[in-house]
Amino acid sequence: MKGAELQLSAPLSVIASPEHIEALRSSSGAEWLADANYIPVGPGEAIPEHQLGQSGIVLFEVDPAIPASMDRIRHLHRSRPGMPQIVAMRDVDLKLVRTLVREGVADVVELPFSAEEILQTVVAVLETHREATVSEVRLAPLIAVTRALGGSGATTIASHLAADRAGGERRARVCIFDLDIQFGRLAEVLGLTPRRTLSDLLDAGKRMDASLLHTVAQSHPSGLDLIAAPAEIIPIEAVRAEDLARVIDLARQEYDYVVLDLPASLTNWSLGILAGASSIIMVVEQSLASLRQARRRLDLFRNLGLDHRLVSIVVNRTEKKLFSSINMGDVEEALGRPVLAGISSDHTTLSSAQDQGVLAGSVRRKSPFVSDMEKLSELVAAAVAESAR
């Protein structure tokens, strides 16, 4: 295969000592490397990840005698898990190669560089990587929380659901998106003040990568990561469906669960997201207005061909029958669907929590709301696991 025929989906980055880079660039047969991203860094120095950009594959020098040099392999694998690594080193031996492969290295080339050897190695690694990508890419469950009416407490349910999945012994990697781009309150509910928001990811377009995603995501003490709604109100139609889909798909590759807090308004892009969700939680209340709008939305979902088995009804702010004219049986009859769970009304605890910018469990661990959310979290996790089989 000629070098000119090699088509990289993203640049090759070469990270090595300045003298090795200079020798490679001036060597015979290196013409195909003209577009490579050269980063002159010694084997014991930290890799400047901001210079990797949209790299599709990375070749970097390693000196086994320098612990920091070997540590770069593990660090890069954690920060860029989907990017193939090729290691360059002197005096390669089979035992060391086996060790490097166990560390996640795709292949090894010898120093000083040979343009022909790099070409052959890159071709082999890319072919293997493409096959693995087609067969092994795992997308995390996508849990979309929608509502029959605004003000139904869907944001509170979404935030506590995500936090429960991330907390305790599970320690799942959870990312929650505030997609109510005009009136989103997730950052406020979680007591966070993000410097970057969803707008930064959407503006990046095709340049968006895992590094930028994790830069924008803000960590919460519960363990979840938040992608906050834009700080400024923007037209809801300004969101490009393909850009948003790209961001969400990347998050599904980086996390164990992705939770979406959707706006009350239905848009083409929000309906597109619902069509690709692993689970849809429809939050309703025990009121005629809420049930009427929920019925209309369920009819729309059916007309759009959404799998009704993925839609779960969750009744928020439930009241005992003595104080409510509409009970759970009435809700199921009105919607023609079983209720997955009811979430107890606990205005005092939730008001205090939101005033402090904390979750309900931090105010009252034995709150009925907290108990109901833990049960809902387990039910949703079981449902998405079942649907994935």
C-alpha positions in Angstrom: 0.0 0.0 0.0 1.4 3.4 -1.0 1.5 6.2 1.5 -0.4 8.4 -0.7 -3.3 6.0 -0.6 -3.6 6.0 3.2 -6.7 8.0 4.3 -6.8 8.9 7.9 -10.2 9.9 9.4 -8.3 12.2 11.7 -4.6 13.3 12.0 -1.7 11.1 13.1 0.1 12.7 16.0 3.8 11.9 16.4 5.2 12.7 19.9 9.0 12.3 20.3 12.2 14.0 21.1 13.0 16.9 18.7 15.9 15.0 17.1 13.8 12.0 16.3 11.1 14.1 14.8 13.5 16.1 12.7 15.1 12.9 11.4 11.8 11.4 10.5 10.5 14.5 8.6 13.6 14.6 6.5 13.8 10.8 5.8 13.1 9.0 2.6 9.5 8.0 2.1 8.1 10.4 4.7 6.0 12.3 2.2 2.8 10.6 3.4 3.5 12.1 6.9 3.4 15.7 5.6 0.0 16.2 7.4 1.0 14.6 10.6 0.7 16.5 13.9 4.3 16.6 15.2 4.8 17.4 18.9 8.4 17.6 20.0 8.4 16.3 23.6 11.0 14.2 25.4 10.1 10.7 26.6 9.9 11.7 30.3 7.8 14.8 29.8 4.0 15.0 30.1 2.1 14.8 26.8 0.4 18.2 26.1 -3.0 16.7 25.4 -4.4 20.1 24.2 -2.2 19.7 21.2 -3.7 16.3 20.2 -6.8 18.0 18.9 -8.8 15.6 16.7 -6.0 13.0 16.5 -7.3 9.7 15.3 -4.1 7.8 16.2 -1.0 8.6 18.2 2.6 7.5 17.9 4.8 8.4 20.9 8.3 7.7 22.2 8.7 5.7 25.4 11.7 5.0 27.5 11.1 2.0 29.8 13.9 3.2 32.1 11.9 6.3 32.9 8.7 5.5 35.1 7.1 8.8 34.0 7.5 7.7 30.4 5.6 4.4 31.0 3.0 6.2 33.0 2.1 8.3 29.9 0.7 5.1 28.3 -1.9 4.5 31.1 -2.7 8.2 31.4 -3.4 8.6 27.7 -5.4 5.4 27.6 -7.7 6.8 30.4 -8.1 10.3 28.8 -8.4 9.1 25.2 -9.8 5.5 25.5 -10.9 5.3 21.9 -7.6 6.5 20.3 -5.1 3.8 19.2 -1.6 4.1 20.6 1.6 3.1 18.9 4.7 3.2 21.0 8.2 3.9 19.7 11.3 2.7 21.6 14.8 1.4 21.3 15.9 -2.2 21.7 12.4 -3.7 21.4 12.0 -7.2 23.0 9.1 -9.6 22.9 8.5 -9.6 26.7 8.3 -5.8 26.8 5.9 -5.8 23.8 3.6 -8.2 25.5 3.6 -5.9 28.6 2.8 -2.9 26.5 -0.1 -4.7 24.7 -1.6 -5.6 28.1 -1.4 -1.8 28.9 -3.6 -1.1 25.9 -0.9 -0.3 23.3 -1.9 -1.2 19.7 1.6 -1.8 18.3 5.3 -1.0 18.7 7.9 0.5 16.3 11.6 0.9 16.8 13.7 4.0 17.2 15.2 5.6 15.2 12.0 6.0 13.1 11.5 4.4 9.7 8.8 6.0 7.6 8.1 2.7 5.9 7.7 0.8 9.2 5.3 3.6 10.6 3.2 3.3 7.4 2.9 -0.4 7.6 2.1 -0.3 11.4 -0.5 2.5 11.1 -2.3 0.7 8.3 -2.4 -2.5 10.3 -3.6 -0.7 13.5 -6.3 1.2 11.7 -7.7 -1.9 10.0 -7.8 -3.7 13.4 -9.3 -0.6 15.1 -12.0 -0.2 12.5 -13.1 -3.8 12.8 -13.2 -3.5 16.6 -15.1 -0.2 16.4 -17.8 -1.8 14.3 -18.2 -4.8 16.5 -17.4 -3.5 20.0 -18.5 0.1 20.4 -20.7 0.2 23.5 -23.2 3.0 23.9 -24.4 3.7 27.4 -28.1 3.6 28.1 -29.8 6.9 27.2 -32.5 7.8 29.8 -34.7 10.7 28.6 -36.9 12.4 31.2 -39.8 14.3 29.7 -42.9 15.9 31.2 -46.6 16.2 30.5 -46.6 19.8 31.7 -44.0 22.3 32.7 -43.5 22.6 36.5 -44.2 18.9 37.1 -40.9 18.4 38.9 -39.2 16.5 36.1 -35.9 18.3 36.6 -35.8 17.3 40.2 -36.5 13.6 39.3 -33.9 13.7 36.5 -31.2 15.1 38.8 -31.9 12.7 41.7 -32.1 9.7 39.3 -28.7 10.6 37.8 -27.2 11.1 41.3 -28.5 7.8 42.6 -27.0 5.9 39.7 -23.7 7.7 40.3 -23.6 7.3 44.1 -23.3 4.6 46.7 -21.4 1.4 45.9 -22.3 1.6 42.2 -19.9 4.5 41.3 -21.3 4.5 37.8 -20.1 7.2 35.5 -23.2 9.3 34.9 -23.6 12.4 32.7 -26.8 14.5 32.9 -27.6 17.0 30.2 -29.8 20.0 30.8 -31.5 20.2 27.4 -34.0 22.8 28.5 -31.9 25.3 26.6 -34.1 28.4 27.4 -35.1 27.8 31.0 -32.9 25.0 32.3 -32.3 24.9 36.1 -30.2 21.8 36.6 -27.1 23.8 37.6 -29.1 25.7 40.1 -30.8 22.6 41.5 -27.4 20.9 41.9 -25.7 24.0 43.4 -23.2 24.3 40.6 -21.9 27.4 38.7 -20.5 26.0 35.4 -18.0 28.1 33.4 -18.9 26.2 30.2 -22.2 24.9 28.9 -23.9 22.9 26.2 -23.3 25.8 23.8 -19.5 25.2 23.9 -20.1 21.6 22.7 -22.6 22.6 20.0 -20.4 25.4 18.7 -17.5 23.0 18.3 -19.4 21.0 15.6 -17.3 18.3 14.1 -14.3 19.5 16.2 -15.9 18.3 19.4 -14.1 15.4 21.1 -13.9 13.6 24.4 -11.4 16.0 25.8 -13.7 19.0 25.2 -16.7 17.0 26.6 -14.9 16.4 29.9 -13.8 20.0 30.0 -17.3 21.2 29.7 -18.8 18.6 32.1 -18.8 19.8 35.7 -18.5 17.3 38.5 -21.0 17.2 41.4 -20.2 15.8 44.8 -22.7 13.0 44.2 -20.4 11.7 41.4 -22.5 12.8 38.4 -21.2 15.1 35.7 -23.4 18.0 34.4 -23.6 19.5 31.0 -25.4 22.7 31.8 -28.0 24.5 29.7 -26.7 27.7 27.9 -26.2 30.7 30.1 -28.1 32.9 27.7 -31.5 32.2 26.3 -31.2 31.1 22.7 -33.9 30.3 20.1 -34.9 26.6 20.6 -34.8 26.1 16.9 -31.1 27.2 16.9 -30.1 23.7 18.0 -28.8 21.6 15.1 -30.1 18.1 15.6 -26.9 16.5 14.1 -24.6 18.5 16.4 -26.6 17.5 19.5 -26.7 13.9 18.4 -22.9 13.9 18.0 -22.5 15.3 21.5 -24.9 12.8 23.1 -23.4 9.8 21.2 -19.9 10.8 22.4 -21.2 11.0 26.0 -22.7 7.5 25.6 -19.2 6.3 24.8 -17.6 8.0 27.7 -20.1 7.3 30.5 -22.1 4.3 31.9 -25.4 6.2 31.9 -26.5 9.4 30.1 -29.6 11.2 31.5 -31.4 13.9 29.6 -33.6 16.5 31.1 -35.8 17.5 28.1 -37.7 20.8 27.7 -41.5 20.9 28.0 -41.7 22.0 24.4 -41.5 19.3 21.7 -39.1 20.0 18.9 -37.8 18.0 16.0 -34.5 17.5 17.7 -36.1 16.5 21.1 -38.4 14.0 19.3 -35.3 12.7 17.5 -33.6 12.1 20.8 -36.6 10.3 22.2 -36.6 8.0 19.2 -33.1 6.9 20.1 -33.5 6.7 23.9 -33.1 3.4 25.8 -35.8 4.5 28.3 -38.3 7.4 28.3 -39.6 8.6 31.7 -42.9 10.6 31.3 -43.4 12.6 34.5 -47.1 13.3 35.3 -49.1 14.6 38.2 -52.5 13.6 39.6 -54.4 16.4 37.8 -56.7 16.4 34.8 -54.5 19.0 33.0 -51.4 16.8 33.4 -53.1 13.6 32.3 -54.7 15.3 29.3 -51.4 16.5 28.0 -49.7 13.2 28.8 -52.3 11.4 26.8 -51.7 13.7 23.8 -48.0 13.1 24.0 -48.4 9.4 24.2 -50.6 9.5 21.1 -47.9 11.6 19.3 -45.2 9.1 20.3 -47.3 6.2 19.0 -47.9 8.1 15.7 -44.2 8.7 15.3 -43.5 5.0 15.8 -41.8 5.2 19.2 -41.7 1.8 21.0 -44.3 2.2 23.7 -42.5 -0.4 25.8 -39.7 2.1 26.4 -42.1 4.8 27.8 -42.5 4.6 31.6 -45.1 6.6 33.5 -43.9 8.2 36.8 -46.4 10.0 38.9 -44.7 12.8 40.9 -45.9 14.4 44.1 -48.3 11.6 44.9 -50.9 12.1 47.5 -52.8 9.7 49.6 -56.2 8.8 48.2 -57.9 10.6 51.1 -56.5 13.9 49.8 -56.6 13.2 46.1 -59.6 13.0 43.7 -57.4 11.1 41.2 -55.7 7.9 42.4 -53.1 5.7 40.7 -55.8 3.5 39.2 -57.3 6.6 37.6 -54.0 7.6 36.1 -53.5 4.2 34.6 -57.0 4.2 33.2 -56.6 7.7 31.7 -53.3 6.9 30.0 -54.0 3.3 29.1 -50.6 2.5 30.6 -49.3 1.0 33.9 -47.6 3.4 36.3 -44.0 2.4 36.9 -43.6 4.4 40.1 -45.0 7.1 42.3 -42.8 9.7 43.9 -44.0 11.0 47.2 -44.7 14.7 47.7 -42.2 16.2 50.2 -42.3 19.9 49.6 -40.5 20.9 52.8 -37.5 18.7 52.1 -37.2 19.6 48.5 -37.6 23.4 49.1 -34.9 23.3 51.7 -32.6 21.3 49.4 -33.0 23.6 46.5 -32.5 26.7 48.6 -29.2 25.2 49.6 -28.3 23.9 46.2 -28.0 20.3 47.5 -29.9 17.0 46.9 -32.8 16.0 49.1 -30.8 13.2 50.8 -28.4 15.8 52.2 -31.3 17.5 54.0 -33.3 14.4 55.1 -31.8 11.0 54.3 -35.0 9.2 55.3 -37.3 11.4 53.3 -40.1 9.4 51.5 -39.1 11.3 48.3 -35.5 9.9 48.6 -36.7 6.4 49.2 -39.0 6.5 46.2 -36.3 7.9 44.0 -34.0 5.0 45.0 -36.7 2.5 44.0 -37.3 4.3 40.7 -33.5 4.3 40.0 -33.4 0.5 40.4 -36.5 0.0 38.3 -35.1 2.2 35.4 -31.7 0.4 35.6 -33.4 -3.0 35.4 -35.6 -1.8 32.5 -32.7 -0.6 30.4 -30.6 -3.7 31.2 -33.6 -5.9 30.0 -34.0 -3.9 26.8 -30.3 -4.2 26.0 -30.5 -8.0 26.0 
